[in-house]
Amino acid sequence: MRVISEREQFPGHDGNQLAARFDRPEVGEPQAVAIFAHCFTCTKDILAAKRIAARLVSRGVAVLRFDFTGLGHSEGEFANTHFSSNVDDLVAAAKHLEGRGLSPSLLVGHSLGGAAVIAAAERLPGVKAVATVGAPYAPAHVVHNFGSNLDVIEREGEAELVLAGRPFTIRKAFIEDLQSQRQHERIENLGRPLLVLHAPNDETVEIENASAIFTAARHPRSFVSLDDADHLLTRPQDAEYAAEVIVGWASRYLGLEAPKPPAGAPEGVTRVSEADPAGFRQDVVAGAHHLLADEPLSYGGTNLGFTPYQLLAAALGSCTAMTVRSYARRKKLPLDDVTVDVSHDKIHAKDCGECEATSGKIDHFERVLFLTGDLDQEARDKLLAIADLCPVHLTLEGKARVVTRLAD
């Protein structure tokens, strides 16, 4: 499903205009709406935010991601903000959506944004589920980034710090606000499904924070490890994995349904959308299902998904296994398991005794069937023959017609 990303703005907690992106499906009304809250000093356009939003949109969920007051393209002075104002901005974002008839049902927060969505949820009864990525247990955890400047802030009331390569003014009121938060109570009384994603080796927000959040929360609660990802999920494969997990987890709580197939296409439309303009990675979506297509590193890809020929081999192998199983079930054959190995190569036509005479190379698929069960040789031979009746096999060996046109 193609993502339509529209620029928006809305008034934040103090009336300053906040810059936002509203990502939505290209066709039809969204099945649900989510809000994404970015990490401390980050913006709405970090890789994790864009990737998670794109995956949610692929399942029919629109996403509002915005810059908190004083950050990114939003108005206001960062020095005048604090954690509570971020929570107020989140509530303002929800009210903005509600005014359009798009009440949010999912909150996703990254790092300090994760703590913020937990805090905001208690003021947004329409929210059905909350997900956090690398979130601190207590908002005051962010203070450890300030180091020796804490003494300066305490003594002089403020200090200018360099965070993520940019200068920020931090005031004493900011720290006092962080320290006053009753986050344990909020987590304990969340009353909504909670997903906690965290990397064990996160050096910015230690894994103990995830343990504390999970322990304080009540069921339904879930924890998923992000393995060796960094805090910002800067590697595409880490952002993609987090996005995939969030979508799969949220779908059951948001009641997402697969789109109905159009007339004349009983299996629906398979949409392939470019996910990496600098490489070859593609999002492949068919109804409620998603996978990645890519090329190996040696071909300029990122090796995060099936190659096109692997997808074709997967179609042949899965169709073969289904055909064999269907026949065995109908004939009540004792087939315990069927596995199909498919390999693809291009060979010279002259080396293929069964091929029509032609010059150059042709595509060659080889299938190896592994059949287990109390099968005699006659049954095994029959199942081998039935494999050739697989519809994808017949399509590949027949004449398919491909029509290509430009979209209106």
N, C-alpha and C positions, 0 to 999 in steps of 0.2 A: 504494500500500500504506500503510495507516494505521500511524502510529508509536505504539507503546505505550512510554511513558517511565516507568520505575519507579525510585523512590528506593532507594539501597542504601548500605551502608557496609562497609568492610573495614579491617583493621589495616594501617597503613603501615609504613615501615622501622623505626620506633621503638615500635610498638605503639599509637600514637594512631590513633583511628578517622578514616578519610578518607571524606568525603561524595562520593557518586557518583550518576550517572544511567545506567541501563542502558536504552538505546533498542533496541527489537526490533520485528520484524514482528508484526502483530496475529494472524496465523494461521500455524501451522506452525513447524517448527524453522528457525532461521537456517542459511543455507548456509555462512556464515563469520562470524568474530567479529573486531572491530577495537578498538583502544584509541586514544583521542584524548588528546594531551598539550597543555595550554594554554600560552600565552605567559607570560613573566616577570611576576609580580604580577597576572596575569589570573585568571579562574576558568573552570570548565567550562561556564558559561552564556553566554559571549560569542557573538555572532551567528555567527561563522565556525564555531565548534564545533557549534552547534545545526543549522546549515544542512548542513554536511558529514555530520553524523550522520543527518539526515533523508534525504539522498539515498542514503547507503549502505543504510539500512533499506529504501528503495524497491526496491533490488536484492537484498534478502534477507540483508543483512549486519547483524548486531547490533553495537552500539557501546557501549563503556563509556567514559564521559568523567567525570573525577573532579577534585577540587580537591587540589592538592599540600598537604603538611603545612603548617599555619599560614595557609592561604589559603582564601577563600570560606567554606564551612561545615565545613571539616575542622578537626579538633582539632590541638593542638600550637602551638609558638611559631615563627613565621617566622624570628626571629633565630637560632634554633638549627639552621636548615637550610642547605644549600648544594647545588651542582649534583649532587654524588654522591648526596645523599639523595633528590633528585628522581628520579634514575635508579633508586635502590633502591625508591622508591614505585612506579615503573612496573613493576618486576619483581614487586613485591608485588601489583599489580593483575592482572598476568598469572597469578600463582599462585592468586589468588582465583578467577579465571575457570576455570583448569584444575581447581580443586577442584569445580567445578560441571559438569565435562565439556565446557567451552567454551574450549578452547585458542585463544588469539588467533593469527590468521594475517596481520594487517595492523596496522601502527603508523602513525599520522598525528600529526605534531607541528607546532605553530605557534610561530614565533620560537624562544625558548630551548627550548621544548618540542620543536622539531624537532631541535635538537642532542641533547636527552635521548633521543629515540627511536632515534637512530643509536647512541648509547652503550648503550642497553638491548638493542638487537638482538643484540649479540654474546653476551648471556647468555640469549637466548630462541631456541633453534634451531628452534622450530616456526613462527616468523614467516616468511612467504613474500615479503612486500613491505613497503617503507618509503616514506612520502611526507612531505615537509617543505614548510612554507609560511612564507616570509620568515625562514628560519633563518640564524643566524650560522655562519660556517665554524668559528670557535673560540668555545667557550663564554665565554671571557674578554672577548669583544666587549661584553658587557653592562656591563662596568666603565665604559665611556665615559659611561654615564648618571649616574655618581656625581660627576663634575666635581671641584670643589675639595674635596669631602668626602673624597677619597682620602687627602689629607694628614692629615685628622683621624682617619680610620680607622687609618692607619699609626701615628700618634702615640699615640692613646688606646685603640686596640683595637676601637673601634666608633663609629658615628655614626648619628643618626636622619635619614633622608632622606624627602622627599616625592616619591613616584613615582606617576604617574597620579592625582594629587590625594589620595593617601593616605599616611600616615606609615609607614615601614618602618625597622626597625633592621638595619643591615648591619654585620657583624663582620669582623675581619681574616681569620678562618678561612674565611669565605665567598669572599673574593678569592683567598686562597692555593689553595683547592680549584679555583676556576675556572682558575687559571694552571697547574695541574698536569695538566690533561686532555690526553690523547694523541689528539686528535680526528682528526688527519690519518690516523693508523694505522687508526682505526676505520672511517673512510670508505673507505679503500683496501681494507680487508679485509672490508667489509660482506657480500659474497657473496650479496646479495639484490638484486632489481630496486629501483632508487631513482628516485623522481620528485621533482624540485626545482621548486617554484613560487615565483616572486619577482616583485615589481613593480620596474621599472627606476628609478622615482623614490621608492622607499622611503627615507624620511629617518631611520628608526630603525635599520634594518639595511641597509646599502648593497648595491647589486646586485653589487658585487665579491665579496661573500660567496657568492652563488649560483654565480658563475663558479669560485671556488676549490673549492667542494663538487663541482661537476660535473667539474672537471678531475681532482680526486683520486679520484673514483669510477670504478669499472670497469663495463663493460657487463653487463647491460642498464641503462642510465641514460637519463633523459629530463629535459628542461628545458622549462617552459612559462612564458611571460611573462604577468604579471597586469596589464600595461599601466599605466594611471594609478591603480590601486588604492592605498589607503593601507595602512600596515603592519597595522592591525587588521581590514582588510576591513569597514569600518563601513557601506559602501554595500551594500544588499541585492544589487544586480546583481553586485558583485565576489565576495561570498560565494557566490552561486549559481553563478557561473562556475567558481570554484575547486572547489566541490563536484562539479559536473558532470564536470570534468576528472579529478578523483581517482577517481570512480566508473568512468568509462570506461576509465581506465588500469588500475585494480586488477582489473577484471573478468576480464581474460585471465590474470592470475597466480593468482587465487583460484578459477578454474574455475567461475564463476557460471553457472547455467543459468536460462533463462526458466521461470517456473512453468507447470505443465500447465493447460490450460483446463478448466473444470468441464464436466460432462456437460450437454448441451443448449445450450452456448454455445461453438461451435467456434472463435470468435475470442478466447475468454477474456473476462475482466471488465476493463473500463476503469474505473480508480478515480480519482476526482477528490477531492483533499484540500486543505483550506484551508491556504495557506502564509503568509498575511498577514492576520490577523484585523482589522487596522486599515485594510486596503484591500480589494483584490479578487483578489490573486494566488493562483493555484491550481496545485498539482502534479497533473499528469495522467500516470498510469502505466498502461501496458498491457504485461504481460509484462516483457520486458527493456528496454522503450522508455519514454522520459520526455520530456515537454515541459512548458512553462509556458503557462497561460492567464492573461490579465490584462485590464485596461481601460486606455485612454489616460489620460494625466495630466489631461486636461480633464474626464474622467468620475470622477476620484477614485482612479484606479489608479496603478500605477507603470510601466506601459508596458514590462514585461519579458517579455511573452509574447503569443501570439495572442489576439485577442478571440474570444468564442464564435462570432460569425458568420464570422470569418476561418477558424476551425477547420472550420466547415460548408462554406465555400467551398473549403478545402483538400481536404476529403473528395470534393467534387464534381469538382474539377479533377484530382486524382490518379486517381480512378476512371475519368474520361474518358480520360486519357492511357493508362492500362493497357488499357482496352477497345479503343482505336484501335490500340495497338501489337499487341495479341493478334490482332486481325483481320488487320493488315498482315503479321504473321509467318505466319499460317495461309495467307494467299493469296499469300505470297511477293511482296508489293508492295515496291518500292524506297524505303521510308520510312526516311530517315536519322535524323530527329529529330522529336519532337512536343512542343510546349509549349502549355500551356493557361492563358490568363488568365481569371480568374473575378472578377467584381465583383457586389456585392449592394446592393440598394436597396429601398425600399418605395415603390410607386407606386400611384396611384389606379386601381382596377379598371376604371374607365371609359376609361382610357388604354391598356388592354391589349385589343387586338382579338381575341386568341386565348383570353382568359379568360372563365370563366363570369360571367354578370351577378351582381354582388354590390356591396354598399355598402362604403365605407371603402377602406383600403389593403391591398395584398397584397404578399408578398415576391416580388421580381424578381431572378433570377440571370441574368447574361449571361456566356456563354462565348465566347472568341475562340481559335480553333485556329490555331497556326502549324505548318505542315507543310513539312518540307524533304526534298528527294530528287527523283529523276527521275520525278515523278508526272504523268500526263496528267490532264486535267480530269475524265474519268470516274472515275479512281481517287480524286481529291480529293473529288469529290461523294459517292462511296461511303463514304469515311472520315468525312465530315461527317455522313452519315446514321447511320452506326454509332455515332457519339458519343451519339446519343439513346438507345441501348440500354444505356448505362452503368447498372449496378444502383443506384448512389446516385441518379442522375437519376430512375430509375423509382420509387425510394422517395420522393423529394421530391414527385413529381407524383402519387403514389398515396396510399393511406391507410395510414399507419403507426399502430400501437397502442402507447401508452406506459402502462405500469403502474407506479405508485409505491407503495411500502410502507415502513413503519418497520422497521429492523433489529431482530432479536430481542434 
